[in-house]
Amino acid sequence: MMKRRRRHVLVWPVYPKRATTIFGKFPMIGKEKRLHGTILCYRGNERRFIFSLRRNVKTTVQVHCSIRDGITSSINTTQMQPCGVTLFGVTVSKDLIHWLHLPFAMVPDQWYDANGVWTGSATFLDDGSIVMLYTGSTDKFVQVQNLAYPEDPNDPLLLKWTKFSGNPVLEPPPGIGDKDFRDPTTAWKTSDGKWRITIGSKINRTGISLVYDTVDFKTYEKHDILLHQVPNTGMWECVDFYPVSKTKHHGLDTSVNGPDVRHIVKASMDDTRIDHFAIGTYYDSNGTWVPDNPSIDVGISTGLRYDYGKFYASKTFYDQHKERRILWGWIGESDSEAADVQKGWSSVQAIPRTLVLDTKTRKYLIQWPVKEIESLRLRSKKFHKKIGPGTVVPVDVGPADQIDIEAEFKLKNDDLEVIFGDDSVEDDNDFSCETSGGATLRGALGPFGFSILADQSLSEQTLVYFYVTKGKDSKLKTFFCTDTSKSTMANDVVKPVYGSFVPVLKGEKLTMRILVDHSIVEGFGQGGRTCITSRVYPTKAIYGATKLFLFNNAIDATVTASFKVWQMNSAFIHPYSSVDDLVVPSST
């Protein structure tokens, strides 16, 4: 008998019109991409290790859990085109990189989910069994919460689910709109042994998270007090709530609490399509949470984000096998809707990321691609280059459309001393990645970084870079940015400049990591304190014509760059047929 191993399963609600797969090749129209396991078919570009689904599908990852036998399940809301049916699609993996597509988990076949099986969350109970709460849109378009169980609890893949006969288990309470009550979280244990969940909503323009307690997931007690609320933030979607350790560098089960624990509240802002989070203190006795810094509370424009690029509707889950919290995010498209319809799919899933509290600052989270992504690394090259002001240097790595870059930068000390002592170098307290002109804006200490997905003439290029400014207090302030304004010659694409301030502590070098997968770029500044995901659609910088350059567009500073570049293998994604399919393929 074959020995079972732990695997990962991904489940999603499926929306019409677009597709997502992560890290792998899967039959679809046009070309494919396989790095993010997503199949991206746009203007001849491929994607090979980011995750996507099937033709005529649009997906967002909504339910994840690391189940028995090492399987990670991802259940995603999947919307099928052209019929517009929203249901649960499922993929499974044993390593979060190579994925298998399973049959749909649940379809909208009851009055309480007739207009869609929407976002949900799974919870492991004390006896090892699993339950799922999900939002259904009723035959009258009212958002309600429903309960489902695995039909066969011993099935390691959880292929079939049974809906509770008493659904819906929760309806919008008084004062909450029929269409403003969705996305239940994973449940966590209270000090008195009950299970607790929170659900996103709004009252007028105030975003809120409602709190419910239960012992059996069938009947619920609503709290009169909210977990949290923030005025003028609008509807809160895909609310997430979880603990992080102040002292350890691993994840925590959702029910963990105590003096060495902080709690994160995250919400996806329906108005802005931005995922905001804040760090704070959770009070178990009354089910409330208070932010450490109200000036950067959840949903405030100046508050913290998981990602400063194209990244939305994210959810985390706790991988109990490796004691880590994993973040999934949805990467939408930046091209036109007409292009999406033509190619028959849209949207992909970001590389899964581990997530911990930054124990050095205790003010940020650290996000980093899961270790398993390194299994796709092939041949590599190391570089050490000194580049003067206004310099662009080609980096010989061969085709650069599917690569992993880890780099550190150092500014020349003499240049810093001159700049600090020169009163003619103006203070730059108003710099913004998004509004200051992108990488063409030259300052004394930046920008400098990489030109990726570039053609030989640099007529197409995406720039990922640091920009260092001098503050009024003569202290350095560093920004991590991605400029997509020259990423493609296509004219039906949104090409913004993304980015934000990134903390750099005393004694730290400037570091970045970039995952490049044909039309998707994921950047991680300073070990993951600031992250930027972007969608780009080059028409010339594709396949073997894709080049990598190192650049320094600073006016005064010389920069030394030490970096390593790996060619990346393609992930393996295909429909599931037998347990033998769960064997991870060789990276060679």
Secondary structure, DSSP 4 states (H G I P E B T S, - for coil): -PPP--BEEEEEEEEET----BSSB---SS--EEESS----BTTB-EEESB---TTEEEEEEEEEE-GGGBEEEEEEEEETTTTEEEEEEEEESSSSSEEEEEEEE---SGGGTT-EEEEEEEE-TTS-EEEEEEEE-TT--EEEEEEEESSTT-TT---EEE-TT--SB-PPTTS-TTSEE-PPPPEE-TTS-EEEEEEEEETTEEEEEEEEESSSSS-EE-SS-SEEETT---EEEEEEEEEESS-SS---TT--STTEEEEEEEEETTTTEEEEEEEEEETTTTEEEES-GGG-TT-TTSEES-SSS-EEEEEEEETTTTEEEEEEEE---B-HHHHHHHTEE-EEPPPEEEEE-TTTSSSEEEEE-GGGGGGEEEEEEEEEEE-TTEEEEE--S--SEEEEEEEEEE-HHHHHHHHH-TTS---TT--TTTTTGGG--BTEEEEEEEEEE-TTSSS-EEEEEEEEE-TTS-EEEEEEEE-TTS-S-SSB---EEEEE----TTPPEEEEEEEETTEEEEEEGGGTEEEEEE---SSS-GGG-EEEEEE--SS--EEEEEEEEEEPPPBEEE--SGGGGSPPP--
